[in-house]
Amino acid sequence: MTTNTNVAQKAARRKLNLLELANGMENVSKACKIMGYARQLNLQGVTVSSGGVGGVWSRHKLSSRHQRLLQFEEYYGTYNHYI
């Protein structure tokens, strides 16, 4: 792998971690502060806001906290992770 590929992978993983944290906390603003991002992110030219995250949740039928928790438990149960 080239250095650019490693850098890109690390950046993508950090962004994914932010979205996972925001999902778990149900608070994009706090997750952004914890991860050191402004509330509105500029990810390679794509703006991601709390409304954008909410839209993604809605498309994946994860609008309610209960739905997200069920998905979270299913994911971690499938991959033998401990909650």
C-alpha positions in Angstrom: 0.0 0.0 0.0 1.1 3.5 -0.7 1.3 6.2 1.9 -1.6 8.0 0.3 -3.7 4.9 0.6 -2.8 4.5 4.3 -3.6 8.2 5.0 -7.0 7.9 3.1 -7.9 4.7 5.0 -7.1 6.4 8.4 -9.1 9.4 7.5 -12.1 7.3 6.4 -11.9 5.2 9.6 -11.8 8.4 11.7 -14.9 9.7 9.9 -16.7 6.3 10.4 -15.8 6.4 14.1 -17.3 9.8 14.3 -20.6 8.6 12.8 -20.6 5.5 15.1 -20.0 7.7 18.1 -22.8 10.1 17.0 -25.1 7.2 16.5 -24.4 5.8 20.0 -24.6 9.1 21.7 -27.6 10.3 19.6 -26.0 13.7 19.6 -24.0 14.7 16.6 -22.8 18.0 18.1 -21.3 16.3 21.2 -19.7 13.5 19.1 -18.1 16.2 16.8 -16.7 18.0 19.8 -15.3 14.8 21.3 -13.7 13.9 18.0 -12.4 17.4 17.4 -14.6 18.3 14.4 -16.9 21.3 13.9 -20.6 20.5 14.0 -20.8 20.7 10.2 -18.1 18.6 8.6 -16.5 19.0 5.2 -15.5 15.5 4.2 -13.7 15.6 0.9 -16.1 18.2 -0.5 -19.2 16.6 1.0 -20.9 18.5 3.8 -22.3 16.3 6.6 -24.6 17.9 9.2 -26.8 16.6 11.9 -29.7 16.7 9.5 -27.7 14.7 7.0 -27.0 12.0 9.6 -30.7 12.0 10.5 -31.5 11.5 6.8 -29.2 8.5 6.6 -30.7 7.0 9.7 -34.2 7.5 8.2 -33.2 5.8 4.9 -31.9 2.8 6.9 -35.0 2.7 9.1 -33.0 3.8 12.1 -35.0 6.9 13.0 -35.7 6.0 16.6 -33.3 5.3 19.3 -34.8 1.9 19.8 -34.2 1.0 16.2 -30.6 2.1 16.4 -30.0 0.2 19.6 -31.5 -3.0 18.1 -29.2 -2.6 15.1 -26.3 -2.0 17.4 -27.0 -5.1 19.4 -27.5 -7.2 16.2 -24.2 -6.0 14.7 -22.2 -6.7 17.8 -23.9 -10.0 18.4 -23.2 -11.1 14.8 -19.5 -10.3 15.1 -19.0 -11.7 18.6 -18.2 -8.4 20.2 -19.1 -7.5 23.7 -21.3 -4.6 24.5 
